[in-house]
Amino acid sequence: MENNFKKELEELDILGYTIIEDVLSPDELALVRKKIFEVYEIQKKETEPFFDLDSTEESNIARAPFVYDKFFYTLFNNDKIIPIIRAILGNYFILQAQNGVIVYPNLVHSMSNWHRDLSHMNFVCDPMIAINAFYCITDFNSSTGATQLVPHSHKIGYQPSAEFIEKHSISVEAKAGSLFLFNTMMFHQTGRNVSDGPRIGLSHMYTKYFVKQQMDIPALLNFEEPEDPFLHMLLGFGCNVPTNVLNYRKHRYEVTKNRKKK
Ligand SMILES: O=C(O)CCC(=O)C(=O)O
């Protein structure tokens, strides 16, 4: 097949988003849902000695769940996602972040304000340097609070006016199990949930290797390097800033050795 993702890539390029349906099965969805809540509960306990997580802007976000439960590796390193990420970002890209987003009915989520995910970066990226892959773990619709976005806003280096957003923003509806991909530079926000249950998403940002990770993933993993070279790259082990001259030279040595092999 010459190009597997022609439609998706065109939509991403022009509209700034696309949806791939039926990526996760009902069984997988049930498991992800349960595990996002479990991780969030652990994180609430972690912060308890300092503050009540639920009373902060970090409320109802399960950050870096893969660090707490290896199951989440299967979501970011997934055969159904990686080929399209590669088609967008090329061969050298990293996981910048993985976050579970829980949106309770009638509660304003901290992500309910217009933003780009490379926060405060008002510039245009062409080619794309970052892409969001957001699994819909529950249905995203007008009642549960689908993600709202401003199509084409990844193409402008400033925030559109409130009037423009009011007129042109849309809600992206998708069934549970879908993967919603969008250009990280597009303005978006969490919609308002007026249903009777939580709306849940699992977001990933993949970036070219030079973008800083949301958290230092190799450090989160105690610098335990995976043997699998792809996972090694994806988790950002190959692109952290060398801490001294010797480490820099070891890195250069590896790069030039590998280049000579080719
Ligand atoms: O919850 C949503 O619909 C959007 C989440 C979001 O804004 C983000 O992950 O940056």
The ligand as an SDF file (V2000), in Angstrom:
LIG
                    3D

 10  9  0  0  0  0  0  0  0  0999 V2000
  -10.3280   16.8760   27.5600 O   0  0  0  0  0  0  0  0  0  0  0  0
  -10.3230   17.3050   26.4170 C   0  0  0  0  0  0  0  0  0  0  0  0
  -11.2900   17.1720   25.6750 O   0  0  0  0  0  0  0  0  0  0  0  0
   -9.1470   18.0820   25.9090 C   0  0  0  0  0  0  0  0  0  0  0  0
   -7.9240   17.8120   26.7260 C   0  0  0  0  0  0  0  0  0  0  0  0
   -6.8900   18.8590   26.5400 C   0  0  0  0  0  0  0  0  0  0  0  0
   -7.1770   20.0080   26.3820 O   0  0  0  0  0  0  0  0  0  0  0  0
   -5.4920   18.4790   26.5390 C   0  0  0  0  0  0  0  0  0  0  0  0
   -5.1590   17.2870   26.7050 O   0  0  0  0  0  0  0  0  0  0  0  0
   -4.6480   19.3850   26.3620 O   0  0  0  0  0  0  0  0  0  0  0  0
  1  2  2  0
  2  3  1  0
  2  4  1  0
  4  5  1  0
  5  6  1  0
  6  7  2  0
  6  8  1  0
  8  9  2  0
  8 10  1  0
M  END
$$$$
